[in-house]
Amino acid sequence: MITVWDVASGELLRAFGWLDGSYSAIFSPDGRTVLAGETPGTVALWDAESGQFIRRFGADGDKHGVRVRALTFTADGRFAASGSDDGSLILWNVESGQLIRRFVGHLGGLQSLSFSPDETMLLSASSDGEIILWDVATGEALRRYVEHTGSVKSVRFLPDGNSFVSVSQDGTLRRWRIDSLPDLLAWTYANRYVPELTCTERELYRLQPGCVEEVYPTRTPYMTPSALMLPTAVPALDPTVTPTLEVPSLIAQLGDNRGEVAPAGVQQWLYRGTAGEIITLHVTADHVASEEFRYRDAQGSPTLYPVFGVRLSNGVLIGYSRDISLENWNQILENLELPADGDYWIEVNDWGFSPSSGGYTLTIERSELPEATAEVTATP
């Protein structure tokens, strides 16, 4: 049920909605409509003045897997984003209720969303402490912020568009900068002491250009890396449905599959499953993290704190494992029954409390296959 109150008097003005509950609700920028996240994973749009139902997003079945907890509008009210407890994030066309694209990358349930002032970027915060910055036009994850050690309850862009704040269950409020590398370097030179390197130091660290006749440059030149991910200049929000995700290049087979996770990274596998198939998945790190060795083990090798999830090809999360014990931080997901024939995405990443990384083995065991139905042919 959605209730609208008079802020000044505290008077209840009206109540509307379904009895099965809404887990989130926000006004549109013009205040004329209310967007509500629903228990089954759909999103409903209501007239704020009359309480009349307008339309439902995801009514055709292409929706979130479970309840919708996070919502946000673009400034003009034409588009909205919704986040669910299953980790899925969807961009919608408000006028038509049509799904535009899915943003895939979270394993924890989404708690809060925020568009940048120019609407080219979107922030999403999750219950596992991770914040992801997205390119709205492409759906690409630009950066991941993993310093929080508890669920991130709220995230908001600041008006300058170059920074944002987050509030976490770990008891901290943090302000973050999202400058490009050249901007960050410019800020560093303007606000911090950066010592010049001597000719000996340049030779030691193999920096170019080197010294000429024992004379070195006054500034170490920095090249802007070509791989630097920046949002597109124009948020080309083309309401074109993208029902499936980009197919991962790694193919997972029954048995052992070798992989490696970069710091704060995600690695995706494609597994071709059968309806009714029951599988058990293990992720075993080469050098598993522990309370004593969260970043590197006693030999100095990077340690991995692995978590993983399994999704349908449309991005809906159907199973995940992140139950960590202090004795064993490797992961297992037992007896997952696949609902249909087709492709499944297995995502392996490091848990969000630290940028752990390293190699791992993904082991898939099949417990049961659906029984084939014998075809009987009558003979005369």
Contacts in CASP RR format, 6 or more apart in sequence:
PFRMAT RR
TARGET T0000
AUTHOR 0000-0000-0000
METHOD contacts of the structure
MODEL  1
MITVWDVASGELLRAFGWLDGSYSAIFSPDGRTVLAGETPGTVALWDAES
GQFIRRFGADGDKHGVRVRALTFTADGRFAASGSDDGSLILWNVESGQLI
RRFVGHLGGLQSLSFSPDETMLLSASSDGEIILWDVATGEALRRYVEHTG
SVKSVRFLPDGNSFVSVSQDGTLRRWRIDSLPDLLAWTYANRYVPELTCT
ERELYRLQPGCVEEVYPTRTPYMTPSALMLPTAVPALDPTVTPTLEVPSL
IAQLGDNRGEVAPAGVQQWLYRGTAGEIITLHVTADHVASEEFRYRDAQG
SPTLYPVFGVRLSNGVLIGYSRDISLENWNQILENLELPADGDYWIEVND
WGFSPSSGGYTLTIERSELPEATAEVTATP
1 15 0 8 1.000
1 16 0 8 1.000
1 17 0 8 1.000
1 18 0 8 1.000
1 19 0 8 1.000
1 21 0 8 1.000
1 22 0 8 1.000
2 15 0 8 1.000
2 16 0 8 1.000
2 17 0 8 1.000
2 22 0 8 1.000
2 25 0 8 1.000
2 34 0 8 1.000
2 36 0 8 1.000
2 46 0 8 1.000
3 12 0 8 1.000
3 14 0 8 1.000
3 15 0 8 1.000
4 12 0 8 1.000
4 13 0 8 1.000
4 14 0 8 1.000
4 15 0 8 1.000
4 34 0 8 1.000
4 48 0 8 1.000
5 11 0 8 1.000
5 12 0 8 1.000
5 13 0 8 1.000
6 12 0 8 1.000
6 13 0 8 1.000
14 51 0 8 1.000
16 46 0 8 1.000
16 51 0 8 1.000
16 52 0 8 1.000
16 53 0 8 1.000
17 36 0 8 1.000
17 44 0 8 1.000
17 46 0 8 1.000
17 51 0 8 1.000
17 53 0 8 1.000
18 38 0 8 1.000
18 44 0 8 1.000
20 38 0 8 1.000
20 39 0 8 1.000
20 40 0 8 1.000
21 38 0 8 1.000
21 39 0 8 1.000
22 36 0 8 1.000
22 37 0 8 1.000
22 38 0 8 1.000
22 39 0 8 1.000
22 44 0 8 1.000
23 37 0 8 1.000
23 38 0 8 1.000
23 39 0 8 1.000
23 67 0 8 1.000
23 68 0 8 1.000
23 69 0 8 1.000
24 36 0 8 1.000
24 37 0 8 1.000
24 68 0 8 1.000
24 69 0 8 1.000
24 70 0 8 1.000
24 71 0 8 1.000
25 34 0 8 1.000
25 35 0 8 1.000
25 36 0 8 1.000
25 37 0 8 1.000
25 71 0 8 1.000
26 34 0 8 1.000
26 35 0 8 1.000
26 71 0 8 1.000
26 72 0 8 1.000
26 73 0 8 1.000
27 33 0 8 1.000
27 34 0 8 1.000
27 48 0 8 1.000
28 34 0 8 1.000
28 35 0 8 1.000
28 48 0 8 1.000
28 73 0 8 1.000
28 77 0 8 1.000
28 94 0 8 1.000
29 73 0 8 1.000
29 75 0 8 1.000
29 76 0 8 1.000
29 77 0 8 1.000
30 77 0 8 1.000
31 48 0 8 1.000
32 47 0 8 1.000
32 48 0 8 1.000
32 49 0 8 1.000
33 45 0 8 1.000
33 46 0 8 1.000
33 47 0 8 1.000
33 48 0 8 1.000
33 54 0 8 1.000
34 45 0 8 1.000
34 46 0 8 1.000
34 47 0 8 1.000
34 48 0 8 1.000
35 43 0 8 1.000
35 44 0 8 1.000
35 45 0 8 1.000
35 46 0 8 1.000
35 71 0 8 1.000
35 73 0 8 1.000
35 80 0 8 1.000
35 94 0 8 1.000
36 43 0 8 1.000
36 44 0 8 1.000
36 45 0 8 1.000
36 46 0 8 1.000
36 71 0 8 1.000
37 43 0 8 1.000
37 44 0 8 1.000
37 67 0 8 1.000
37 68 0 8 1.000
37 69 0 8 1.000
37 71 0 8 1.000
37 82 0 8 1.000
38 44 0 8 1.000
38 67 0 8 1.000
38 68 0 8 1.000
39 66 0 8 1.000
39 67 0 8 1.000
40 63 0 8 1.000
40 65 0 8 1.000
40 66 0 8 1.000
40 67 0 8 1.000
41 58 0 8 1.000
41 63 0 8 1.000
41 64 0 8 1.000
41 65 0 8 1.000
41 66 0 8 1.000
41 67 0 8 1.000
41 68 0 8 1.000
41 84 0 8 1.000
42 56 0 8 1.000
42 57 0 8 1.000
42 58 0 8 1.000
42 59 0 8 1.000
42 63 0 8 1.000
42 64 0 8 1.000
42 68 0 8 1.000
43 56 0 8 1.000
43 57 0 8 1.000
43 58 0 8 1.000
43 63 0 8 1.000
43 68 0 8 1.000
43 71 0 8 1.000
43 80 0 8 1.000
43 82 0 8 1.000
43 92 0 8 1.000
44 53 0 8 1.000
44 54 0 8 1.000
44 55 0 8 1.000
44 56 0 8 1.000
44 57 0 8 1.000
45 53 0 8 1.000
45 54 0 8 1.000
45 55 0 8 1.000
45 56 0 8 1.000
45 57 0 8 1.000
45 94 0 8 1.000
45 97 0 8 1.000
46 52 0 8 1.000
46 53 0 8 1.000
46 54 0 8 1.000
47 53 0 8 1.000
47 54 0 8 1.000
55 97 0 8 1.000
56 97 0 8 1.000
57 63 0 8 1.000
57 80 0 8 1.000
57 82 0 8 1.000
57 90 0 8 1.000
57 92 0 8 1.000
57 97 0 8 1.000
57 99 0 8 1.000
58 97 0 8 1.000
58 99 0 8 1.000
62 99 0 8 1.000
62 241 0 8 1.000
62 243 0 8 1.000
62 314 0 8 1.000
63 90 0 8 1.000
63 99 0 8 1.000
64 82 0 8 1.000
64 83 0 8 1.000
64 84 0 8 1.000
64 86 0 8 1.000
64 88 0 8 1.000
64 90 0 8 1.000
64 316 0 8 1.000
65 84 0 8 1.000
65 86 0 8 1.000
65 88 0 8 1.000
65 316 0 8 1.000
65 317 0 8 1.000
66 84 0 8 1.000
66 85 0 8 1.000
66 86 0 8 1.000
67 84 0 8 1.000
67 85 0 8 1.000
68 82 0 8 1.000
68 83 0 8 1.000
68 84 0 8 1.000
69 83 0 8 1.000
69 84 0 8 1.000
69 85 0 8 1.000
69 109 0 8 1.000
69 110 0 8 1.000
69 111 0 8 1.000
70 82 0 8 1.000
70 83 0 8 1.000
70 84 0 8 1.000
70 110 0 8 1.000
70 111 0 8 1.000
70 112 0 8 1.000
70 113 0 8 1.000
70 124 0 8 1.000
70 125 0 8 1.000
71 80 0 8 1.000
71 81 0 8 1.000
71 82 0 8 1.000
71 83 0 8 1.000
71 113 0 8 1.000
72 80 0 8 1.000
72 81 0 8 1.000
72 113 0 8 1.000
72 114 0 8 1.000
72 115 0 8 1.000
72 122 0 8 1.000
73 79 0 8 1.000
73 80 0 8 1.000
73 94 0 8 1.000
73 115 0 8 1.000
74 80 0 8 1.000
74 115 0 8 1.000
74 119 0 8 1.000
74 237 0 8 1.000
75 115 0 8 1.000
75 117 0 8 1.000
75 119 0 8 1.000
77 94 0 8 1.000
78 93 0 8 1.000
78 94 0 8 1.000
78 95 0 8 1.000
78 237 0 8 1.000
79 91 0 8 1.000
79 92 0 8 1.000
79 93 0 8 1.000
79 94 0 8 1.000
79 100 0 8 1.000
79 119 0 8 1.000
79 237 0 8 1.000
80 91 0 8 1.000
80 92 0 8 1.000
80 94 0 8 1.000
81 89 0 8 1.000
81 90 0 8 1.000
81 91 0 8 1.000
81 92 0 8 1.000
81 113 0 8 1.000
81 115 0 8 1.000
81 122 0 8 1.000
81 124 0 8 1.000
82 89 0 8 1.000
82 90 0 8 1.000
82 92 0 8 1.000
82 113 0 8 1.000
83 89 0 8 1.000
83 90 0 8 1.000
83 109 0 8 1.000
83 110 0 8 1.000
83 113 0 8 1.000
83 124 0 8 1.000
84 109 0 8 1.000
84 110 0 8 1.000
85 109 0 8 1.000
85 110 0 8 1.000
86 109 0 8 1.000
86 316 0 8 1.000
86 317 0 8 1.000
87 105 0 8 1.000
87 106 0 8 1.000
87 107 0 8 1.000
87 108 0 8 1.000
87 109 0 8 1.000
87 110 0 8 1.000
87 126 0 8 1.000
87 317 0 8 1.000
88 102 0 8 1.000
88 104 0 8 1.000
88 106 0 8 1.000
88 110 0 8 1.000
88 315 0 8 1.000
88 316 0 8 1.000
88 317 0 8 1.000
89 102 0 8 1.000
89 103 0 8 1.000
89 104 0 8 1.000
89 106 0 8 1.000
89 110 0 8 1.000
89 113 0 8 1.000
89 124 0 8 1.000
89 134 0 8 1.000
90 99 0 8 1.000
90 100 0 8 1.000
90 101 0 8 1.000
90 102 0 8 1.000
90 103 0 8 1.000
91 99 0 8 1.000
91 100 0 8 1.000
91 101 0 8 1.000
91 102 0 8 1.000
91 103 0 8 1.000
91 122 0 8 1.000
91 136 0 8 1.000
91 237 0 8 1.000
92 98 0 8 1.000
92 99 0 8 1.000
92 100 0 8 1.000
93 100 0 8 1.000
93 239 0 8 1.000
96 239 0 8 1.000
98 239 0 8 1.000
98 241 0 8 1.000
99 241 0 8 1.000
99 242 0 8 1.000
99 243 0 8 1.000
100 237 0 8 1.000
100 238 0 8 1.000
100 239 0 8 1.000
100 240 0 8 1.000
100 241 0 8 1.000
100 242 0 8 1.000
101 139 0 8 1.000
101 242 0 8 1.000
102 242 0 8 1.000
102 245 0 8 1.000
102 314 0 8 1.000
102 315 0 8 1.000
103 122 0 8 1.000
103 124 0 8 1.000
103 132 0 8 1.000
103 134 0 8 1.000
103 139 0 8 1.000
103 141 0 8 1.000
104 245 0 8 1.000
104 311 0 8 1.000
104 315 0 8 1.000
104 345 0 8 1.000
104 347 0 8 1.000
105 132 0 8 1.000
105 141 0 8 1.000
105 266 0 8 1.000
105 347 0 8 1.000
105 349 0 8 1.000
106 124 0 8 1.000
106 126 0 8 1.000
106 128 0 8 1.000
106 130 0 8 1.000
106 132 0 8 1.000
107 126 0 8 1.000
107 128 0 8 1.000
107 307 0 8 1.000
107 308 0 8 1.000
107 309 0 8 1.000
107 317 0 8 1.000
107 320 0 8 1.000
107 322 0 8 1.000
107 347 0 8 1.000
107 349 0 8 1.000
108 126 0 8 1.000
108 127 0 8 1.000
108 128 0 8 1.000
108 130 0 8 1.000
108 320 0 8 1.000
108 322 0 8 1.000
109 126 0 8 1.000
109 127 0 8 1.000
109 128 0 8 1.000
110 124 0 8 1.000
110 125 0 8 1.000
110 126 0 8 1.000
110 127 0 8 1.000
111 125 0 8 1.000
111 126 0 8 1.000
111 127 0 8 1.000
111 151 0 8 1.000
111 152 0 8 1.000
111 153 0 8 1.000
111 154 0 8 1.000
112 123 0 8 1.000
112 124 0 8 1.000
112 125 0 8 1.000
112 152 0 8 1.000
112 153 0 8 1.000
112 154 0 8 1.000
112 155 0 8 1.000
112 156 0 8 1.000
113 122 0 8 1.000
113 123 0 8 1.000
113 124 0 8 1.000
113 125 0 8 1.000
113 155 0 8 1.000
114 122 0 8 1.000
114 123 0 8 1.000
114 155 0 8 1.000
114 156 0 8 1.000
114 157 0 8 1.000
114 164 0 8 1.000
115 121 0 8 1.000
115 122 0 8 1.000
115 123 0 8 1.000
115 136 0 8 1.000
115 157 0 8 1.000
116 122 0 8 1.000
116 123 0 8 1.000
116 157 0 8 1.000
116 161 0 8 1.000
116 231 0 8 1.000
117 157 0 8 1.000
117 159 0 8 1.000
117 160 0 8 1.000
117 161 0 8 1.000
118 161 0 8 1.000
118 235 0 8 1.000
119 136 0 8 1.000
119 235 0 8 1.000
119 237 0 8 1.000
120 135 0 8 1.000
120 136 0 8 1.000
120 137 0 8 1.000
120 231 0 8 1.000
120 232 0 8 1.000
120 233 0 8 1.000
120 234 0 8 1.000
120 235 0 8 1.000
121 133 0 8 1.000
121 134 0 8 1.000
121 135 0 8 1.000
121 136 0 8 1.000
121 142 0 8 1.000
121 157 0 8 1.000
121 178 0 8 1.000
121 231 0 8 1.000
122 133 0 8 1.000
122 134 0 8 1.000
122 136 0 8 1.000
123 131 0 8 1.000
123 132 0 8 1.000
123 133 0 8 1.000
123 134 0 8 1.000
123 155 0 8 1.000
123 156 0 8 1.000
123 157 0 8 1.000
123 164 0 8 1.000
124 131 0 8 1.000
124 132 0 8 1.000
124 134 0 8 1.000
124 155 0 8 1.000
125 131 0 8 1.000
125 152 0 8 1.000
125 153 0 8 1.000
125 154 0 8 1.000
125 155 0 8 1.000
125 166 0 8 1.000
126 132 0 8 1.000
126 151 0 8 1.000
126 152 0 8 1.000
127 151 0 8 1.000
127 152 0 8 1.000
128 150 0 8 1.000
128 151 0 8 1.000
128 307 0 8 1.000
128 322 0 8 1.000
128 351 0 8 1.000
128 352 0 8 1.000
129 146 0 8 1.000
129 148 0 8 1.000
129 149 0 8 1.000
129 150 0 8 1.000
129 151 0 8 1.000
129 152 0 8 1.000
129 168 0 8 1.000
129 352 0 8 1.000
129 353 0 8 1.000
130 144 0 8 1.000
130 145 0 8 1.000
130 146 0 8 1.000
130 148 0 8 1.000
130 152 0 8 1.000
130 352 0 8 1.000
131 144 0 8 1.000
131 145 0 8 1.000
131 146 0 8 1.000
131 148 0 8 1.000
131 152 0 8 1.000
131 155 0 8 1.000
131 166 0 8 1.000
131 176 0 8 1.000
132 141 0 8 1.000
132 143 0 8 1.000
132 144 0 8 1.000
132 145 0 8 1.000
133 141 0 8 1.000
133 142 0 8 1.000
133 143 0 8 1.000
133 144 0 8 1.000
133 145 0 8 1.000
133 178 0 8 1.000
134 140 0 8 1.000
134 141 0 8 1.000
134 142 0 8 1.000
135 142 0 8 1.000
135 229 0 8 1.000
135 231 0 8 1.000
135 232 0 8 1.000
136 231 0 8 1.000
136 235 0 8 1.000
136 237 0 8 1.000
137 231 0 8 1.000
137 232 0 8 1.000
137 234 0 8 1.000
137 235 0 8 1.000
137 236 0 8 1.000
137 237 0 8 1.000
138 232 0 8 1.000
140 229 0 8 1.000
141 266 0 8 1.000
142 229 0 8 1.000
142 230 0 8 1.000
142 231 0 8 1.000
143 178 0 8 1.000
143 229 0 8 1.000
144 264 0 8 1.000
144 265 0 8 1.000
145 166 0 8 1.000
145 176 0 8 1.000
146 264 0 8 1.000
146 350 0 8 1.000
146 352 0 8 1.000
146 353 0 8 1.000
146 354 0 8 1.000
146 355 0 8 1.000
147 174 0 8 1.000
148 166 0 8 1.000
148 168 0 8 1.000
148 170 0 8 1.000
148 172 0 8 1.000
148 174 0 8 1.000
148 352 0 8 1.000
148 353 0 8 1.000
149 168 0 8 1.000
149 170 0 8 1.000
149 353 0 8 1.000
150 168 0 8 1.000
150 169 0 8 1.000
150 170 0 8 1.000
150 353 0 8 1.000
151 168 0 8 1.000
151 169 0 8 1.000
152 166 0 8 1.000
152 167 0 8 1.000
152 168 0 8 1.000
152 169 0 8 1.000
153 167 0 8 1.000
153 168 0 8 1.000
153 169 0 8 1.000
154 166 0 8 1.000
154 167 0 8 1.000
155 164 0 8 1.000
155 165 0 8 1.000
155 166 0 8 1.000
155 167 0 8 1.000
156 164 0 8 1.000
156 165 0 8 1.000
156 166 0 8 1.000
157 163 0 8 1.000
157 164 0 8 1.000
158 164 0 8 1.000
158 165 0 8 1.000
158 175 0 8 1.000
161 178 0 8 1.000
162 177 0 8 1.000
162 178 0 8 1.000
162 179 0 8 1.000
162 183 0 8 1.000
163 175 0 8 1.000
163 176 0 8 1.000
163 177 0 8 1.000
163 178 0 8 1.000
164 175 0 8 1.000
164 176 0 8 1.000
164 178 0 8 1.000
165 173 0 8 1.000
165 174 0 8 1.000
165 175 0 8 1.000
165 176 0 8 1.000
166 173 0 8 1.000
166 174 0 8 1.000
166 176 0 8 1.000
167 173 0 8 1.000
168 174 0 8 1.000
177 184 0 8 1.000
177 187 0 8 1.000
179 187 0 8 1.000
180 224 0 8 1.000
180 228 0 8 1.000
180 230 0 8 1.000
181 222 0 8 1.000
181 224 0 8 1.000
181 225 0 8 1.000
181 228 0 8 1.000
182 222 0 8 1.000
182 224 0 8 1.000
185 222 0 8 1.000
188 194 0 8 1.000
196 216 0 8 1.000
196 218 0 8 1.000
196 219 0 8 1.000
196 220 0 8 1.000
197 205 0 8 1.000
197 207 0 8 1.000
197 216 0 8 1.000
197 220 0 8 1.000
198 216 0 8 1.000
199 210 0 8 1.000
199 211 0 8 1.000
199 214 0 8 1.000
199 216 0 8 1.000
201 207 0 8 1.000
202 210 0 8 1.000
202 211 0 8 1.000
202 216 0 8 1.000
203 210 0 8 1.000
203 211 0 8 1.000
207 220 0 8 1.000
209 217 0 8 1.000
209 221 0 8 1.000
210 216 0 8 1.000
210 217 0 8 1.000
243 314 0 8 1.000
244 313 0 8 1.000
244 314 0 8 1.000
245 311 0 8 1.000
245 313 0 8 1.000
245 314 0 8 1.000
245 315 0 8 1.000
245 345 0 8 1.000
247 270 0 8 1.000
247 343 0 8 1.000
248 268 0 8 1.000
248 269 0 8 1.000
248 270 0 8 1.000
248 345 0 8 1.000
250 257 0 8 1.000
250 259 0 8 1.000
250 267 0 8 1.000
250 268 0 8 1.000
250 269 0 8 1.000
250 270 0 8 1.000
251 269 0 8 1.000
251 270 0 8 1.000
251 271 0 8 1.000
252 269 0 8 1.000
252 270 0 8 1.000
252 271 0 8 1.000
252 346 0 8 1.000
252 362 0 8 1.000
252 364 0 8 1.000
253 364 0 8 1.000
254 364 0 8 1.000
254 365 0 8 1.000
254 366 0 8 1.000
255 363 0 8 1.000
255 364 0 8 1.000
255 365 0 8 1.000
256 361 0 8 1.000
256 362 0 8 1.000
256 363 0 8 1.000
257 269 0 8 1.000
257 361 0 8 1.000
257 362 0 8 1.000
257 363 0 8 1.000
257 364 0 8 1.000
258 359 0 8 1.000
258 360 0 8 1.000
258 361 0 8 1.000
258 362 0 8 1.000
259 267 0 8 1.000
259 348 0 8 1.000
259 359 0 8 1.000
259 360 0 8 1.000
259 361 0 8 1.000
259 362 0 8 1.000
260 267 0 8 1.000
260 357 0 8 1.000
260 358 0 8 1.000
260 359 0 8 1.000
260 360 0 8 1.000
261 267 0 8 1.000
261 304 0 8 1.000
261 306 0 8 1.000
261 348 0 8 1.000
261 349 0 8 1.000
261 350 0 8 1.000
261 356 0 8 1.000
261 357 0 8 1.000
261 358 0 8 1.000
261 359 0 8 1.000
261 360 0 8 1.000
262 357 0 8 1.000
262 358 0 8 1.000
263 350 0 8 1.000
263 355 0 8 1.000
263 356 0 8 1.000
263 357 0 8 1.000
264 349 0 8 1.000
264 350 0 8 1.000
264 352 0 8 1.000
264 355 0 8 1.000
264 357 0 8 1.000
265 349 0 8 1.000
265 350 0 8 1.000
265 357 0 8 1.000
266 347 0 8 1.000
266 348 0 8 1.000
266 349 0 8 1.000
267 347 0 8 1.000
267 348 0 8 1.000
267 349 0 8 1.000
268 345 0 8 1.000
268 346 0 8 1.000
268 347 0 8 1.000
268 348 0 8 1.000
269 345 0 8 1.000
269 346 0 8 1.000
269 347 0 8 1.000
269 348 0 8 1.000
269 362 0 8 1.000
270 343 0 8 1.000
270 344 0 8 1.000
270 345 0 8 1.000
270 346 0 8 1.000
271 310 0 8 1.000
271 343 0 8 1.000
271 344 0 8 1.000
271 345 0 8 1.000
271 346 0 8 1.000
271 364 0 8 1.000
272 342 0 8 1.000
272 343 0 8 1.000
272 344 0 8 1.000
273 338 0 8 1.000
273 341 0 8 1.000
273 342 0 8 1.000
273 343 0 8 1.000
273 344 0 8 1.000
274 338 0 8 1.000
274 341 0 8 1.000
274 342 0 8 1.000
274 369 0 8 1.000
274 370 0 8 1.000
275 338 0 8 1.000
275 339 0 8 1.000
275 340 0 8 1.000
275 341 0 8 1.000
275 370 0 8 1.000
276 337 0 8 1.000
276 338 0 8 1.000
276 339 0 8 1.000
276 368 0 8 1.000
276 369 0 8 1.000
276 370 0 8 1.000
277 337 0 8 1.000
277 338 0 8 1.000
277 366 0 8 1.000
277 368 0 8 1.000
277 369 0 8 1.000
277 370 0 8 1.000
278 335 0 8 1.000
278 336 0 8 1.000
278 337 0 8 1.000
278 338 0 8 1.000
278 366 0 8 1.000
278 367 0 8 1.000
278 368 0 8 1.000
279 335 0 8 1.000
279 336 0 8 1.000
279 338 0 8 1.000
279 364 0 8 1.000
279 365 0 8 1.000
279 366 0 8 1.000
279 367 0 8 1.000
280 332 0 8 1.000
280 333 0 8 1.000
280 334 0 8 1.000
280 335 0 8 1.000
280 336 0 8 1.000
280 364 0 8 1.000
280 365 0 8 1.000
280 367 0 8 1.000
281 308 0 8 1.000
281 310 0 8 1.000
281 321 0 8 1.000
281 332 0 8 1.000
281 333 0 8 1.000
281 336 0 8 1.000
281 346 0 8 1.000
281 362 0 8 1.000
281 363 0 8 1.000
281 364 0 8 1.000
281 365 0 8 1.000
282 330 0 8 1.000
282 331 0 8 1.000
282 332 0 8 1.000
282 361 0 8 1.000
282 362 0 8 1.000
282 363 0 8 1.000
282 365 0 8 1.000
283 306 0 8 1.000
283 307 0 8 1.000
283 308 0 8 1.000
283 321 0 8 1.000
283 330 0 8 1.000
283 331 0 8 1.000
283 332 0 8 1.000
283 348 0 8 1.000
283 360 0 8 1.000
283 361 0 8 1.000
283 362 0 8 1.000
283 363 0 8 1.000
284 330 0 8 1.000
284 360 0 8 1.000
284 361 0 8 1.000
284 363 0 8 1.000
285 303 0 8 1.000
285 304 0 8 1.000
285 305 0 8 1.000
285 306 0 8 1.000
285 329 0 8 1.000
285 330 0 8 1.000
285 358 0 8 1.000
285 359 0 8 1.000
285 360 0 8 1.000
286 301 0 8 1.000
286 304 0 8 1.000
286 358 0 8 1.000
286 359 0 8 1.000
286 360 0 8 1.000
286 361 0 8 1.000
287 297 0 8 1.000
287 301 0 8 1.000
287 302 0 8 1.000
287 303 0 8 1.000
287 304 0 8 1.000
287 358 0 8 1.000
287 359 0 8 1.000
288 303 0 8 1.000
288 304 0 8 1.000
288 305 0 8 1.000
288 306 0 8 1.000
288 328 0 8 1.000
288 329 0 8 1.000
288 330 0 8 1.000
289 295 0 8 1.000
289 303 0 8 1.000
289 304 0 8 1.000
289 305 0 8 1.000
289 329 0 8 1.000
289 354 0 8 1.000
289 356 0 8 1.000
290 303 0 8 1.000
290 326 0 8 1.000
290 329 0 8 1.000
291 326 0 8 1.000
293 303 0 8 1.000
294 303 0 8 1.000
294 305 0 8 1.000
294 353 0 8 1.000
294 354 0 8 1.000
294 356 0 8 1.000
295 302 0 8 1.000
295 303 0 8 1.000
295 354 0 8 1.000
295 355 0 8 1.000
295 356 0 8 1.000
296 302 0 8 1.000
296 303 0 8 1.000
297 303 0 8 1.000
302 356 0 8 1.000
302 357 0 8 1.000
302 358 0 8 1.000
303 356 0 8 1.000
303 358 0 8 1.000
304 350 0 8 1.000
304 356 0 8 1.000
304 357 0 8 1.000
304 358 0 8 1.000
304 359 0 8 1.000
304 360 0 8 1.000
305 324 0 8 1.000
305 329 0 8 1.000
305 350 0 8 1.000
305 351 0 8 1.000
305 352 0 8 1.000
305 353 0 8 1.000
305 354 0 8 1.000
305 356 0 8 1.000
306 329 0 8 1.000
306 330 0 8 1.000
306 331 0 8 1.000
306 348 0 8 1.000
306 349 0 8 1.000
306 350 0 8 1.000
306 351 0 8 1.000
306 360 0 8 1.000
307 320 0 8 1.000
307 321 0 8 1.000
307 322 0 8 1.000
307 331 0 8 1.000
307 348 0 8 1.000
307 349 0 8 1.000
307 350 0 8 1.000
307 351 0 8 1.000
308 320 0 8 1.000
308 321 0 8 1.000
308 331 0 8 1.000
308 333 0 8 1.000
308 346 0 8 1.000
308 347 0 8 1.000
308 348 0 8 1.000
308 349 0 8 1.000
308 362 0 8 1.000
309 317 0 8 1.000
309 319 0 8 1.000
309 320 0 8 1.000
309 321 0 8 1.000
309 333 0 8 1.000
309 346 0 8 1.000
309 347 0 8 1.000
309 348 0 8 1.000
310 317 0 8 1.000
310 318 0 8 1.000
310 319 0 8 1.000
310 320 0 8 1.000
310 333 0 8 1.000
310 336 0 8 1.000
310 344 0 8 1.000
310 345 0 8 1.000
310 346 0 8 1.000
310 347 0 8 1.000
311 317 0 8 1.000
311 318 0 8 1.000
311 344 0 8 1.000
311 345 0 8 1.000
311 346 0 8 1.000
311 347 0 8 1.000
312 318 0 8 1.000
312 339 0 8 1.000
312 340 0 8 1.000
312 344 0 8 1.000
312 345 0 8 1.000
313 342 0 8 1.000
313 343 0 8 1.000
313 344 0 8 1.000
313 345 0 8 1.000
315 345 0 8 1.000
318 336 0 8 1.000
318 339 0 8 1.000
318 344 0 8 1.000
319 333 0 8 1.000
319 336 0 8 1.000
320 333 0 8 1.000
321 331 0 8 1.000
321 332 0 8 1.000
321 333 0 8 1.000
322 331 0 8 1.000
322 351 0 8 1.000
323 331 0 8 1.000
324 331 0 8 1.000
324 351 0 8 1.000
335 367 0 8 1.000
338 344 0 8 1.000
346 362 0 8 1.000
348 360 0 8 1.000
348 362 0 8 1.000
350 356 0 8 1.000
350 357 0 8 1.000
END
